[in-house]
Amino acid sequence: QVQLVETGGGSVQTGGSLRLSCVVSGLSFSDYSVAWFRQVGVGLRTEREPVAVLYHDSSYPNYADSVKGRFTISRDNSKNTLYLEMNDLKSEDTSTYFCAAERDRMVAIQAWHGIGSFGYWGQGTQVTVSP
């Protein structure tokens, strides 16, 4: 059974920092591209926007423009864990953050661009940034 479990969310003030972790089990972690998404929208009009992605065969991450220079995605294959270091947090970063994993690199690339979806998801962790 595949499980992705996020931790590290919480409430911080503007300018603060948080580090999210995602422990993955039930799959060969090093063979998977991994990513962080966050929920945007209200009510029935919610969707998950990509925040950062790290393809399994690359050391070069991609970031959403809104988080470039502030967030850092990393992975520790020895611990089957994905991280998201978030610095200089802003109120617009308030959201539920999800980690995701996908074995097919092309599917992961397409999902990053809004086509299709990663195959495995965590349950989400809430990040709240207040003034």
C-alpha positions as CSV (number, residue, x, y, z in Angstrom):
1,Q,0.0,0.0,0.0
2,V,1.4,3.3,-1.1
3,Q,1.3,6.1,1.5
4,L,2.5,9.7,1.4
5,V,2.4,11.4,4.8
6,E,3.0,15.2,5.1
7,T,4.1,16.9,8.3
8,G,5.4,20.3,9.2
9,G,2.5,22.6,8.5
10,G,1.4,25.2,10.9
11,S,0.8,28.9,11.5
12,V,3.5,31.5,11.1
13,Q,3.7,35.2,10.7
14,T,4.6,37.0,7.4
15,G,8.3,36.6,6.7
16,G,8.6,33.4,8.7
17,S,9.7,29.9,7.7
18,L,8.4,26.4,7.7
19,R,9.8,23.1,6.5
20,L,7.4,20.5,5.2
21,S,8.3,16.8,5.0
22,C,6.6,14.0,3.2
23,V,7.5,10.4,4.1
24,V,6.7,8.0,1.3
25,S,6.2,4.3,1.6
26,G,5.1,1.4,-0.5
27,L,7.0,2.3,-3.7
28,S,10.5,2.6,-4.9
29,F,11.0,6.3,-4.0
30,S,14.1,6.9,-6.0
31,D,12.4,5.9,-9.2
32,Y,9.7,8.5,-8.8
33,S,9.4,12.2,-9.7
34,V,8.1,14.1,-6.7
35,A,6.4,17.4,-6.2
36,W,4.5,19.8,-4.0
37,F,1.2,21.2,-4.9
38,R,-1.1,23.6,-3.0
39,Q,-4.8,24.1,-3.1
40,V,-6.2,27.3,-4.6
41,G,-9.7,28.6,-5.1
42,V,-12.8,28.5,-2.9
43,G,-15.6,26.0,-2.4
44,L,-16.4,24.0,-5.6
45,R,-13.8,26.0,-7.6
46,T,-10.7,24.6,-6.0
47,E,-7.7,23.1,-7.8
48,R,-4.2,22.1,-7.0
49,E,-1.5,24.3,-8.4
50,P,2.1,23.1,-8.7
51,V,4.6,24.7,-6.4
52,A,7.8,22.7,-7.0
53,V,8.8,19.5,-8.7
54,L,11.9,17.3,-8.7
55,Y,12.1,14.7,-11.5
56,H,13.6,11.4,-10.4
57,D,16.5,11.6,-12.9
58,S,17.3,15.2,-12.4
59,S,18.9,17.3,-9.7
60,Y,17.3,20.5,-11.1
61,P,14.0,21.4,-9.7
62,N,11.3,23.5,-11.2
63,Y,9.4,26.1,-9.2
64,A,6.3,28.2,-9.7
65,D,7.2,31.8,-10.3
66,S,5.4,32.8,-7.1
67,V,7.8,30.9,-4.9
68,K,11.1,31.1,-6.8
69,G,13.9,32.3,-4.5
70,R,11.8,31.6,-1.4
71,F,11.0,27.8,-1.5
72,T,13.4,24.9,-1.9
73,I,12.4,21.4,-2.8
74,S,14.7,18.5,-1.9
75,R,14.6,14.8,-1.4
76,D,16.5,12.2,0.6
77,N,16.2,8.9,-1.1
78,S,17.8,7.1,1.8
79,K,14.9,8.2,4.0
80,N,12.2,8.0,1.3
81,T,11.4,11.6,2.2
82,L,10.6,14.8,0.3
83,Y,11.0,18.2,1.7
84,L,9.8,21.8,1.0
85,E,11.7,24.5,2.8
86,M,9.6,27.7,2.7
87,N,11.2,31.0,3.6
88,D,9.9,34.6,3.6
89,L,6.4,33.3,3.8
90,K,3.6,35.6,2.6
91,S,-0.1,35.7,3.3
92,E,-0.8,34.4,-0.2
93,D,1.2,31.2,0.6
94,T,-1.7,30.2,3.0
95,S,-3.0,26.9,1.7
96,T,-3.2,23.2,2.1
97,Y,0.0,21.7,0.7
98,F,0.1,18.3,-0.8
99,C,3.1,16.1,-1.8
100,A,2.8,13.9,-4.8
101,A,4.7,11.1,-6.6
102,E,4.7,9.8,-10.1
103,R,6.8,7.1,-11.8
104,D,6.2,8.1,-15.4
105,R,8.4,11.2,-16.1
106,M,6.3,12.3,-19.0
107,V,3.1,12.2,-16.9
108,A,5.0,14.2,-14.2
109,I,6.0,16.8,-16.8
110,Q,2.5,17.1,-18.2
111,A,1.0,17.4,-14.7
112,W,3.5,20.2,-13.9
113,H,2.0,22.0,-16.9
114,G,-1.6,21.3,-15.8
115,I,-2.3,18.3,-17.9
116,G,-3.3,15.1,-16.1
117,S,-2.2,14.4,-12.5
118,F,0.5,12.7,-10.4
119,G,-0.5,9.2,-9.5
120,Y,0.0,9.3,-5.7
121,W,-0.9,12.0,-3.2
122,G,-0.6,12.7,0.5
123,Q,-3.5,13.9,2.6
124,G,-2.3,17.5,2.8
125,T,-0.9,19.7,5.5
126,Q,-2.2,23.2,6.3
127,V,0.0,26.3,6.2
128,T,-1.3,29.5,7.5
129,V,0.6,32.8,7.2
130,S,-0.8,35.8,9.1
131,P,0.3,39.4,9.3
